[in-house]
Amino acid sequence: MPKVADYIVNRLREWDVHRVYGYPGDGINGLLGAFDRADGDPQFVQTRHEEMAAFMACGHAKFTGEVGCCLATSGPGAIHLLNGLYDAKLDHQPVVAIVGQQKRISLGAQYQQEVHLDTLFADVSEFVQSCMHPAQVRHVIDRAFKTALTTRGVATIVVPDDVLEEDAQPSPPKTHGAVYSSVGWSQPRVLPNHDELRRAADVLNEGEKVAMLIGQGAANAEAEVIETAELLGAGVAKALLGRQVLDDDLPFVTGPIGLLGSQPSDDMMMNCDTLLMVGSSFPYAEWLPDEGQARGVEIDIDGRMIGIRYPMEAHVVGDAKESLRELIPLLRRKEDRKWRERIEDNVRDWNRVLDDQAGQHFDGLVNPQTVASALSPLLPDEAIVTADSGSSTNWWARHLKLRNGMRASLSGTLATMGPGVPYAIAAKFAYPHHPVIAFVGDGAFQMNGMNEMITVQRYAEQLDGSPLIFCVFNNRDLNQVTWEQRAMAGDPKFPGSQSIPDVPYAEYAELIGMRGIRCADADGVEDAWRQALEADRPVVLEFTVDPEIPPIPPHIKAEHGKKAAKAAVKDPERAGLAHRGFRQKLSQVYENLPGRG
């Protein structure tokens, strides 16, 4: 007679789950046996830590659009999932987490590893339920998947150890209280209100300087975004979660926005008279137009988020693709293209600035900007590129140019350290023939990325067939926070908190059977990338980079400038900071001189 654990594993397969990321423990022993009996479908992928399992589930959801699934034991194992699940929650990704629990008879007795899991997962989950009876399991699983897909959020299933070991009841007894559910879900069409669409068209048609900002909600509306921008003579800035929506080579795409953003995006936002936001909840008001400067139109599928980032005159609640399709016939093409020409000129100038900045090397050190810039023309078709949180994210956002058909993501809203590596692993499991590259700072790699190289090596045969590269920026510094200390707190670098050990990452990779490549020469960056892309196995590509290259924002606010200057007086790296910061900023100033270009 099949056990409840077998029923759960089979039901996951019915929900088209073929891979579950997790870590074993005695609270889920029944499920581990069931996975063994399932003969690899679904496959149990053993990570090195439950947090990484949750990140992998989130990464799977981001790159496939399917539900990601992770598994953990009771107590501490369940707790470890939380950071990865919050990443999924805040970036609106469908993930189902299955966690074990102590036996029902012991609950409430302060038993070993007893944690009130319903309470623990209540905030991170759109749905959380403990299964206390075998006949309950069917509808709890089904509702978890339906909820995760419908809300694009996290659903958590808690199953006590003894329930897993009971005989399955695929069909509940037909008594009062019994629930009969089914596998299945379909994507709804969320159509906009026509009156609101006409209001939106009026605002956009009356605007003379239209700026567009898109996010991941516009992911399936590439053609519609391009046509809208062409009609309106608009430029298009991209929130980091919306990086893959449009080709970076399009002349009106201004690139990222915000602290990690571009000068063309900043100029467009500071001078537009109309703002059209599509599928983005970009939160930083200081990088959007001043209130009253621009009239606003927003398209978002979630009515809870409409009009809470900037005051909007038209609040179009609907799917981005469906809404733009119906909006486009109402728009009039703007014949005056001076605003568009200004945007395209700024994009060309900015690209020259980026090239100039990436070409600056100091004291023979590798400029981290060069690492991203050199990869851009070498990126294989259909590449998937992930990023972690840190100073390397700046270079990933600004200097790496994506082409049509490429995918990219990072922890957008939670901005947590740690997901760059597990995202890449999950992407490679889902698309084994696609090249996958992770940009990771040495801080994040030390935190948890190095451990997952063991996972990569364990499953190397499944992850083979095209490049899998973990690019590590070795600057011996928790660099992003160091720069934030200088600019936001006015404090010099504190080596006691910011300096980290210099680890031979490439040698570590070789030690465990991967390919390790180390580049410490500014002239060897391109060759190092070529070696990595041609390698016959997964690669750790280590660049020893200059920690003093400043991640200069598009414009330096007076408050931050004063604090950074104050911090530099006592900073242990003040000489390098002054020289590098001046040269980097000079590139922008020079590009804007009259007659330049």
Buried (B, 14 or more C-beta within 10 A) or exposed (E): EEBBBBBBBBBBEEBEBBBBBBBBBBBBBBBBBBBEEBEEEBBBBBBBBBBBBBBBBBBBBBBBBBBBBBBBBBBEBBBBBBBBBBBBBBBBBBBBBBBBBBBBEBBEEEBEBBBEBBEBBEEBBBBBBBBBBBBBBBBBBBBBBBBBBBBBBBBBBBBBBBBBBBEBBEEBEEEEEEEEEEBEBEEEEBBBBEEBBBBBBBBBBEBEBBBBBBBBBBBBBBEBBBBBBBBBBBBBBBBBBBBBBBBBEBEBBBBBBBBBBBBBBBBBBBBBBBBBBBBBBBEEEEBBBEEEBBBBBBBBBBEEBBBEBBBBBBBBBBBBBBBBBBBBEBBEEBEEEEBBEBBBEBBBBBBBBBEBBBEBBBEEBBBBBBBBBBBBEEBEEBBBBBBBBBBBBBBBBBBBBBBEEBBBBBBBBBBBBBBBBBBBBBBBBBBBEBBBBBBBBBBBBBBBBBBBBBBBBBBBEBBBEBBBBBBBBBBBBBBBBBBBBBBBEBBBBEEEEBBBEEBEBBEBBBEBBBBBBBBBBBEBBBEBBEBBBEBEBBBBBBBBBBBBBBBBBBBBEEEBEEBBEBBBEEBEBBEBBBEBBEBBBEBBEEBEEEEEE
